[in-house]
């Protein structure tokens, strides 16, 4: 399951790896500014990344 959402101007992605929900959120830039934005989400097993526009990707690796 994958959910990409915007809450209070911030982009977040939540995905399930079978045993738990894992979330990634971009806090450094708001998207509720009336402009177009590009959101990229990538997942390989439990590893995931979320990138907004040209900002560095936020990465998550399971413990």
The first five atom37 places (N, CA, C, CB, O) and aatype in JSON, in Angstrom:
{
  "aatype": [20, 20, 20, 20, 20, 20, 20, 20, 20, 20, 20, 20, 20, 20, 20, 20, 20, 20, 20, 20, 20, 20, 20, 20, 20, 20, 20, 20, 20, 20, 20, 20, 20, 20, 20, 20, 20, 20, 20, 20, 20, 20, 20, 20, 20, 20, 20, 20, 20, 20, 20, 20, 20, 20, 20, 20, 20, 20, 20, 20, 20, 20, 20],
  "atom_mask": [
    [1, 1, 1, 1, 1],
    [1, 1, 1, 1, 1],
    [1, 1, 1, 1, 1],
    [1, 1, 1, 1, 1],
    [1, 1, 1, 1, 1],
    [1, 1, 1, 1, 1],
    [1, 1, 1, 1, 1],
    [1, 1, 1, 1, 1],
    [1, 1, 1, 1, 1],
    [1, 1, 1, 1, 1],
    [1, 1, 1, 1, 1],
    [1, 1, 1, 1, 1],
    [1, 1, 1, 1, 1],
    [1, 1, 1, 1, 1],
    [1, 1, 1, 1, 1],
    [1, 1, 1, 1, 1],
    [1, 1, 1, 1, 1],
    [1, 1, 1, 1, 1],
    [1, 1, 1, 1, 1],
    [1, 1, 1, 1, 1],
    [1, 1, 1, 1, 1],
    [1, 1, 1, 1, 1],
    [1, 1, 1, 1, 1],
    [1, 1, 1, 1, 1],
    [1, 1, 1, 1, 1],
    [1, 1, 1, 1, 1],
    [1, 1, 1, 1, 1],
    [1, 1, 1, 1, 1],
    [1, 1, 1, 1, 1],
    [1, 1, 1, 1, 1],
    [1, 1, 1, 1, 1],
    [1, 1, 1, 1, 1],
    [1, 1, 1, 1, 1],
    [1, 1, 1, 1, 1],
    [1, 1, 1, 1, 1],
    [1, 1, 1, 1, 1],
    [1, 1, 1, 1, 1],
    [1, 1, 1, 1, 1],
    [1, 1, 1, 1, 1],
    [1, 1, 1, 1, 1],
    [1, 1, 1, 1, 1],
    [1, 1, 1, 1, 1],
    [1, 1, 1, 1, 1],
    [1, 1, 1, 1, 1],
    [1, 1, 1, 1, 1],
    [1, 1, 1, 1, 1],
    [1, 1, 1, 1, 1],
    [1, 1, 1, 1, 1],
    [1, 1, 1, 1, 1],
    [1, 1, 1, 1, 1],
    [1, 1, 1, 1, 1],
    [1, 1, 1, 1, 1],
    [1, 1, 1, 1, 1],
    [1, 1, 1, 1, 1],
    [1, 1, 1, 1, 1],
    [1, 1, 1, 1, 1],
    [1, 1, 1, 1, 1],
    [1, 1, 1, 1, 1],
    [1, 1, 1, 1, 1],
    [1, 1, 1, 1, 1],
    [1, 1, 1, 1, 1],
    [1, 1, 1, 1, 1],
    [1, 1, 1, 1, 1]
  ],
  "atom_positions": [
    [[0.84, -1.17, 0.0], [0.0, 0.0, 0.0], [0.89, 1.24, 0.0], [-0.96, -0.01, 1.22], [1.88, 1.29, 0.74]],
    [[0.56, 2.22, -0.8], [1.31, 3.47, -0.89], [0.34, 4.62, -0.87], [2.19, 3.51, -2.15], [-0.66, 4.61, -1.58]],
    [[0.62, 5.62, -0.05], [-0.18, 6.83, 0.02], [0.76, 8.03, -0.06], [-1.05, 6.88, 1.32], [1.64, 8.17, 0.78]],
    [[0.57, 8.88, -1.06], [1.32, 10.13, -1.16], [0.32, 11.24, -0.95], [2.07, 10.28, -2.55], [-0.71, 11.3, -1.62]],
    [[0.62, 12.13, 0.0], [-0.35, 13.15, 0.36], [0.33, 14.47, 0.67], [-1.18, 12.7, 1.56], [1.55, 14.54, 0.85]],
    [[-0.48, 15.51, 0.73], [-0.04, 16.84, 1.11], [-0.83, 17.22, 2.35], [-0.23, 17.88, -0.05], [-2.06, 17.23, 2.34]],
    [[-0.11, 17.54, 3.41], [-0.77, 17.95, 4.65], [-0.1, 19.21, 5.17], [-0.74, 16.82, 5.71], [1.11, 19.23, 5.41]],
    [[-0.88, 20.25, 5.34], [-0.36, 21.55, 5.79], [0.78, 22.03, 4.9], [0.11, 21.46, 7.25], [1.74, 22.63, 5.38]],
    [[0.68, 21.74, 3.59], [1.67, 22.2, 2.63], [2.89, 21.33, 2.48], [2.11, 23.53, 3.0], [3.76, 21.62, 1.66]],
    [[2.98, 20.25, 3.25], [4.14, 19.37, 3.18], [3.78, 18.06, 2.48], [4.68, 19.08, 4.59], [2.7, 17.5, 2.69]],
    [[4.7, 17.58, 1.64], [4.49, 16.32, 0.94], [4.98, 15.17, 1.82], [5.22, 16.31, -0.43], [6.06, 15.23, 2.41]],
    [[4.16, 14.12, 1.89], [4.52, 12.94, 2.67], [4.13, 11.69, 1.9], [3.85, 12.96, 4.06], [3.19, 11.7, 1.11]],
    [[4.86, 10.62, 2.13], [4.54, 9.32, 1.57], [4.54, 8.31, 2.7], [5.56, 8.9, 0.44], [5.42, 8.32, 3.56]],
    [[3.53, 7.44, 2.7], [3.44, 6.37, 3.69], [3.29, 5.07, 2.92], [2.22, 6.59, 4.68], [2.46, 4.97, 2.01]],
    [[4.1, 4.07, 3.26], [3.99, 2.78, 2.59], [4.14, 1.67, 3.62], [5.06, 2.63, 1.48], [4.66, 1.89, 4.72]],
    [[3.68, 0.49, 3.26], [3.68, -0.64, 4.17], [4.65, -1.69, 3.67], [2.27, -1.23, 4.33], [4.65, -2.03, 2.48]],
    [[5.48, -2.21, 4.58], [6.43, -3.26, 4.22], [5.99, -4.61, 4.73], [7.81, -2.92, 4.77], [6.79, -5.54, 4.83]],
    [[4.71, -4.73, 5.05], [4.16, -6.0, 5.5], [3.95, -6.08, 6.99], [5.05, -7.1, 5.07], [3.0, -6.72, 7.45]],
    [[4.82, -5.45, 7.76], [4.69, -5.5, 9.21], [4.46, -4.14, 9.84], [5.92, -6.12, 9.81], [4.0, -4.05, 10.98]],
    [[4.77, -3.07, 9.12], [4.59, -1.73, 9.67], [4.46, -0.7, 8.56], [5.76, -1.37, 10.59], [4.91, -0.91, 7.43]],
    [[3.83, 0.43, 8.9], [3.77, 1.57, 7.99], [5.02, 2.41, 8.19], [2.48, 2.41, 8.22], [5.43, 2.67, 9.33]],
    [[5.63, 2.83, 7.09], [6.82, 3.67, 7.13], [6.49, 4.97, 6.43], [8.05, 2.96, 6.47], [5.87, 4.97, 5.36]],
    [[6.89, 6.09, 7.02], [6.57, 7.38, 6.41], [7.83, 8.19, 6.14], [5.63, 8.18, 7.32], [8.83, 8.09, 6.85]],
    [[7.74, 8.98, 5.08], [8.77, 9.94, 4.7], [8.06, 11.27, 4.5], [9.56, 9.48, 3.4], [6.97, 11.31, 3.93]],
    [[8.66, 12.37, 4.96], [8.04, 13.67, 4.78], [9.1, 14.72, 4.46], [7.25, 14.08, 6.03], [10.15, 14.76, 5.09]],
    [[8.8, 15.56, 3.48], [9.69, 16.66, 3.11], [9.23, 17.91, 3.87], [9.69, 16.91, 1.56], [8.13, 18.41, 3.62]],
    [[10.05, 18.39, 4.78], [9.69, 19.53, 5.61], [10.32, 20.85, 5.16], [10.07, 19.26, 7.03], [9.92, 21.91, 5.64]],
    [[11.29, 20.79, 4.27], [12.05, 22.01, 3.95], [11.39, 22.9, 2.91], [13.41, 21.63, 3.48], [11.84, 24.03, 2.69]],
    [[10.33, 22.42, 2.24], [9.67, 23.23, 1.22], [8.17, 22.94, 1.24], [10.27, 22.95, -0.19], [7.75, 21.78, 1.28]],
    [[7.37, 24.0, 1.2], [5.92, 23.84, 1.16], [5.44, 23.78, -0.28], [5.22, 24.99, 1.92], [6.04, 24.41, -1.17]],
    [[4.37, 23.03, -0.52], [3.85, 22.89, -1.88], [2.48, 23.55, -2.06], [3.76, 21.42, -2.24], [1.91, 23.46, -3.15]],
    [[1.96, 24.19, -1.05], [0.66, 24.84, -1.17], [0.82, 26.31, -1.56], [-0.14, 24.72, 0.14], [0.21, 27.19, -0.97]],
    [[1.68, 26.54, -2.57], [2.01, 27.89, -3.0], [1.42, 28.25, -4.36], [3.49, 28.06, -3.04], [1.75, 29.3, -4.91]],
    [[0.57, 27.39, -4.92], [-0.05, 27.67, -6.21], [0.83, 27.35, -7.41], [-0.45, 29.1, -6.27], [0.42, 27.58, -8.54]],
    [[2.02, 26.83, -7.19], [2.94, 26.46, -8.26], [2.88, 24.95, -8.5], [4.39, 26.9, -7.92], [2.42, 24.19, -7.64]],
    [[3.36, 24.52, -9.69], [3.49, 23.1, -9.96], [4.76, 22.57, -9.32], [3.49, 22.83, -11.49], [5.78, 23.27, -9.27]],
    [[4.7, 21.34, -8.82], [5.85, 20.7, -8.2], [5.99, 19.28, -8.73], [5.72, 20.7, -6.65], [5.02, 18.68, -9.19]],
    [[7.2, 18.76, -8.67], [7.48, 17.38, -9.06], [7.8, 16.57, -7.82], [8.64, 17.32, -10.09], [8.68, 16.94, -7.03]],
    [[7.09, 15.46, -7.65], [7.32, 14.56, -6.52], [7.75, 13.21, -7.08], [6.05, 14.42, -5.62], [7.08, 12.65, -7.95]],
    [[8.86, 12.7, -6.59], [9.35, 11.38, -7.01], [9.42, 10.47, -5.79], [10.75, 11.49, -7.71], [9.98, 10.84, -4.75]],
    [[8.85, 9.28, -5.91], [8.93, 8.28, -4.86], [9.48, 7.01, -5.47], [7.53, 8.03, -4.19], [9.05, 6.6, -6.55]],
    [[10.42, 6.4, -4.78], [11.02, 5.16, -5.25], [11.12, 4.2, -4.08], [12.41, 5.4, -5.9], [11.42, 4.6, -2.96]],
    [[10.85, 2.92, -4.37], [10.94, 1.91, -3.32], [11.56, 0.65, -3.88], [9.55, 1.61, -2.71], [11.23, 0.22, -4.99]],
    [[12.47, 0.05, -3.11], [13.07, -1.22, -3.45], [13.1, -2.03, -2.16], [14.51, -1.06, -4.09], [13.98, -1.84, -1.33]],
    [[12.14, -2.94, -2.0], [12.01, -3.66, -0.74], [11.6, -2.68, 0.34], [13.32, -4.39, -0.36], [10.62, -1.96, 0.18]],
    [[12.33, -2.66, 1.44], [12.05, -1.72, 2.51], [12.72, -0.37, 2.34], [12.46, -2.3, 3.81], [12.41, 0.58, 3.06]],
    [[13.65, -0.27, 1.38], [14.34, 1.0, 1.12], [13.43, 1.9, 0.3], [15.69, 0.76, 0.37], [12.74, 1.45, -0.62]],
    [[13.43, 3.19, 0.63], [12.57, 4.12, -0.1], [13.2, 5.5, -0.14], [11.18, 4.19, 0.55], [14.02, 5.85, 0.71]],
    [[12.8, 6.28, -1.15], [13.24, 7.67, -1.22], [12.09, 8.53, -1.71], [14.47, 7.82, -2.16], [11.24, 8.09, -2.48]],
    [[12.07, 9.77, -1.24], [11.07, 10.77, -1.61], [11.82, 12.03, -2.0], [10.05, 11.04, -0.45], [12.65, 12.52, -1.23]],
    [[11.53, 12.55, -3.2], [12.2, 13.76, -3.65], [11.17, 14.76, -4.13], [13.21, 13.45, -4.78], [10.25, 14.42, -4.87]],
    [[11.32, 16.0, -3.7], [10.45, 17.1, -4.11], [11.26, 18.06, -4.95], [9.82, 17.82, -2.88], [12.3, 18.56, -4.52]],
    [[10.76, 18.33, -6.16], [11.43, 19.23, -7.09], [12.91, 18.84, -7.21], [11.29, 20.71, -6.63], [13.22, 17.67, -7.43]],
    [[13.83, 19.8, -7.07], [15.26, 19.51, -7.2], [15.97, 19.4, -5.86], [15.92, 20.57, -8.04], [17.2, 19.46, -5.81]],
    [[15.22, 19.24, -4.79], [15.82, 19.07, -3.47], [16.47, 17.69, -3.37], [14.76, 19.25, -2.35], [16.09, 16.77, -4.1]],
    [[17.44, 17.53, -2.49], [18.01, 16.19, -2.27], [16.93, 15.22, -1.79], [19.17, 16.25, -1.24], [16.04, 15.61, -1.04]],
    [[17.02, 13.99, -2.23], [16.03, 12.98, -1.85], [16.17, 12.64, -0.37], [16.19, 11.7, -2.71], [17.27, 12.62, 0.18]],
    [[15.03, 12.39, 0.26], [15.0, 11.87, 1.62], [14.97, 10.36, 1.49], [13.76, 12.42, 2.44], [14.12, 9.82, 0.78]],
    [[15.88, 9.68, 2.15], [15.97, 8.22, 2.02], [15.67, 7.54, 3.34], [17.35, 7.81, 1.52], [15.96, 8.07, 4.42]],
    [[15.09, 6.37, 3.24], [14.76, 5.57, 4.43], [15.25, 4.15, 4.18], [13.21, 5.6, 4.74], [14.89, 3.53, 3.18]],
    [[16.06, 3.65, 5.1], [16.56, 2.29, 5.03], [16.12, 1.57, 6.3], [18.12, 2.26, 4.86], [16.28, 2.12, 7.39]],
    [[15.58, 0.37, 6.19], [15.11, -0.33, 7.39], [16.27, -0.69, 8.32], [14.35, -1.61, 7.0], [17.41, -0.86, 7.88]],
    [[15.95, -0.8, 9.58], [16.95, -1.15, 10.6], [17.25, -2.63, 10.56], [16.47, -0.75, 12.01], [18.07, -3.12, 11.34]]
  ]
}
